[in-house]
Amino acid sequence: MAKLDYSFWGTIDEYSVLQAAFLWLDVEPPNDIDIDEMPQKQEAIADLIEKHTGTQRRHYPMCEHEKLKVSRDELREMAEALEVKPTFLFPDEDTSPKAAVSEVERNTLLKMILGMAVDSYKHEPGAKRSAATGGGPRSIAAALERQQLCVNKDTIKKYLTEAEEKLLSK
């Protein structure tokens, strides 16, 4: 099972109901969530979120489910009412999965990410769109998902953009 990407999900102010259901259980949401194949636990959490926030999936066609959003504040209120503290809403700094990385190490990792994206995924630095950062079968996200290492495509784009800005703007 893929580790939750706290560096991405912990900074978002609004989630789809389906994303929030996965995050509530400390599971990285897949890029494409098929409600018919959604695990029972996540489905139960989605129902609970809908009940608490008044969001109703059944009133929308399947293709619209990802557009149903709940705010971080609504989810925190719900968690406090239920007396639970999901990690993505209440990160505990003492047990945070983030490890300190020096700037030299970070730059080395960014070089590796950018180099692999350009060489293996035909990423073009500076381009507005890139198949490497999309959700297609030849994207970095799809390759990682095939290895059960789910990373959100927005996280991939964020780090590629950071790599381009730090390494190519010189």
Contacts in CASP RR format, 6 or more apart in sequence:
PFRMAT RR
TARGET T0000
AUTHOR 0000-0000-0000
METHOD contacts of the structure
MODEL  1
MAKLDYSFWGTIDEYSVLQAAFLWLDVEPPNDIDIDEMPQKQEAIADLIE
KHTGTQRRHYPMCEHEKLKVSRDELREMAEALEVKPTFLFPDEDTSPKAA
VSEVERNTLLKMILGMAVDSYKHEPGAKRSAATGGGPRSIAAALERQQLC
VNKDTIKKYLTEAEEKLLSK
1 27 0 8 1.000
1 148 0 8 1.000
2 27 0 8 1.000
2 28 0 8 1.000
2 144 0 8 1.000
2 148 0 8 1.000
2 149 0 8 1.000
2 150 0 8 1.000
2 151 0 8 1.000
3 28 0 8 1.000
3 97 0 8 1.000
4 23 0 8 1.000
4 26 0 8 1.000
4 27 0 8 1.000
4 28 0 8 1.000
4 87 0 8 1.000
4 88 0 8 1.000
4 97 0 8 1.000
5 28 0 8 1.000
5 151 0 8 1.000
5 152 0 8 1.000
5 155 0 8 1.000
6 87 0 8 1.000
6 88 0 8 1.000
6 91 0 8 1.000
6 96 0 8 1.000
6 97 0 8 1.000
6 98 0 8 1.000
7 98 0 8 1.000
7 155 0 8 1.000
8 152 0 8 1.000
8 154 0 8 1.000
8 155 0 8 1.000
8 158 0 8 1.000
9 15 0 8 1.000
9 23 0 8 1.000
9 88 0 8 1.000
9 152 0 8 1.000
10 88 0 8 1.000
10 91 0 8 1.000
12 72 0 8 1.000
13 71 0 8 1.000
13 72 0 8 1.000
14 69 0 8 1.000
14 70 0 8 1.000
14 71 0 8 1.000
14 72 0 8 1.000
15 23 0 8 1.000
15 69 0 8 1.000
15 70 0 8 1.000
15 72 0 8 1.000
15 75 0 8 1.000
16 33 0 8 1.000
16 65 0 8 1.000
16 66 0 8 1.000
16 67 0 8 1.000
16 68 0 8 1.000
16 69 0 8 1.000
16 70 0 8 1.000
17 46 0 8 1.000
17 49 0 8 1.000
17 50 0 8 1.000
17 53 0 8 1.000
17 55 0 8 1.000
17 57 0 8 1.000
17 65 0 8 1.000
17 68 0 8 1.000
17 69 0 8 1.000
17 70 0 8 1.000
18 29 0 8 1.000
18 33 0 8 1.000
18 35 0 8 1.000
18 38 0 8 1.000
18 42 0 8 1.000
18 46 0 8 1.000
18 65 0 8 1.000
18 66 0 8 1.000
19 29 0 8 1.000
19 33 0 8 1.000
20 45 0 8 1.000
20 46 0 8 1.000
20 49 0 8 1.000
20 70 0 8 1.000
20 75 0 8 1.000
21 38 0 8 1.000
21 42 0 8 1.000
21 43 0 8 1.000
21 45 0 8 1.000
21 46 0 8 1.000
21 49 0 8 1.000
22 28 0 8 1.000
22 29 0 8 1.000
22 30 0 8 1.000
22 33 0 8 1.000
22 42 0 8 1.000
23 29 0 8 1.000
23 86 0 8 1.000
23 88 0 8 1.000
24 42 0 8 1.000
24 45 0 8 1.000
24 49 0 8 1.000
24 75 0 8 1.000
24 86 0 8 1.000
24 88 0 8 1.000
25 41 0 8 1.000
25 42 0 8 1.000
25 45 0 8 1.000
25 86 0 8 1.000
26 86 0 8 1.000
26 87 0 8 1.000
26 88 0 8 1.000
27 42 0 8 1.000
28 150 0 8 1.000
28 151 0 8 1.000
28 152 0 8 1.000
29 150 0 8 1.000
29 152 0 8 1.000
30 145 0 8 1.000
30 150 0 8 1.000
31 135 0 8 1.000
31 141 0 8 1.000
31 142 0 8 1.000
31 145 0 8 1.000
31 150 0 8 1.000
31 152 0 8 1.000
31 153 0 8 1.000
32 135 0 8 1.000
33 65 0 8 1.000
33 66 0 8 1.000
35 43 0 8 1.000
35 57 0 8 1.000
35 62 0 8 1.000
35 65 0 8 1.000
38 46 0 8 1.000
46 57 0 8 1.000
48 78 0 8 1.000
49 55 0 8 1.000
49 70 0 8 1.000
49 75 0 8 1.000
49 78 0 8 1.000
50 56 0 8 1.000
50 57 0 8 1.000
52 74 0 8 1.000
52 77 0 8 1.000
52 78 0 8 1.000
52 81 0 8 1.000
53 70 0 8 1.000
53 74 0 8 1.000
53 78 0 8 1.000
55 68 0 8 1.000
55 69 0 8 1.000
55 70 0 8 1.000
57 65 0 8 1.000
57 68 0 8 1.000
60 67 0 8 1.000
60 68 0 8 1.000
72 89 0 8 1.000
75 86 0 8 1.000
75 89 0 8 1.000
76 89 0 8 1.000
76 90 0 8 1.000
79 85 0 8 1.000
79 86 0 8 1.000
79 89 0 8 1.000
79 90 0 8 1.000
101 109 0 8 1.000
107 166 0 8 1.000
107 167 0 8 1.000
110 159 0 8 1.000
110 162 0 8 1.000
110 163 0 8 1.000
110 166 0 8 1.000
110 167 0 8 1.000
111 163 0 8 1.000
111 167 0 8 1.000
113 159 0 8 1.000
113 160 0 8 1.000
113 163 0 8 1.000
114 123 0 8 1.000
114 125 0 8 1.000
114 160 0 8 1.000
114 163 0 8 1.000
114 164 0 8 1.000
114 167 0 8 1.000
114 168 0 8 1.000
117 123 0 8 1.000
117 132 0 8 1.000
117 140 0 8 1.000
117 160 0 8 1.000
118 124 0 8 1.000
118 125 0 8 1.000
121 130 0 8 1.000
121 131 0 8 1.000
121 132 0 8 1.000
121 138 0 8 1.000
121 139 0 8 1.000
121 140 0 8 1.000
121 143 0 8 1.000
122 131 0 8 1.000
122 132 0 8 1.000
123 130 0 8 1.000
123 131 0 8 1.000
123 132 0 8 1.000
123 133 0 8 1.000
123 160 0 8 1.000
124 130 0 8 1.000
125 164 0 8 1.000
125 168 0 8 1.000
126 164 0 8 1.000
130 157 0 8 1.000
130 160 0 8 1.000
131 138 0 8 1.000
131 139 0 8 1.000
132 139 0 8 1.000
132 140 0 8 1.000
132 156 0 8 1.000
132 160 0 8 1.000
133 139 0 8 1.000
133 140 0 8 1.000
133 141 0 8 1.000
133 153 0 8 1.000
133 156 0 8 1.000
133 157 0 8 1.000
133 160 0 8 1.000
134 141 0 8 1.000
134 153 0 8 1.000
134 157 0 8 1.000
135 141 0 8 1.000
135 142 0 8 1.000
135 153 0 8 1.000
136 142 0 8 1.000
139 153 0 8 1.000
139 156 0 8 1.000
140 151 0 8 1.000
140 153 0 8 1.000
140 156 0 8 1.000
141 150 0 8 1.000
141 151 0 8 1.000
141 152 0 8 1.000
141 153 0 8 1.000
141 156 0 8 1.000
144 150 0 8 1.000
144 151 0 8 1.000
END
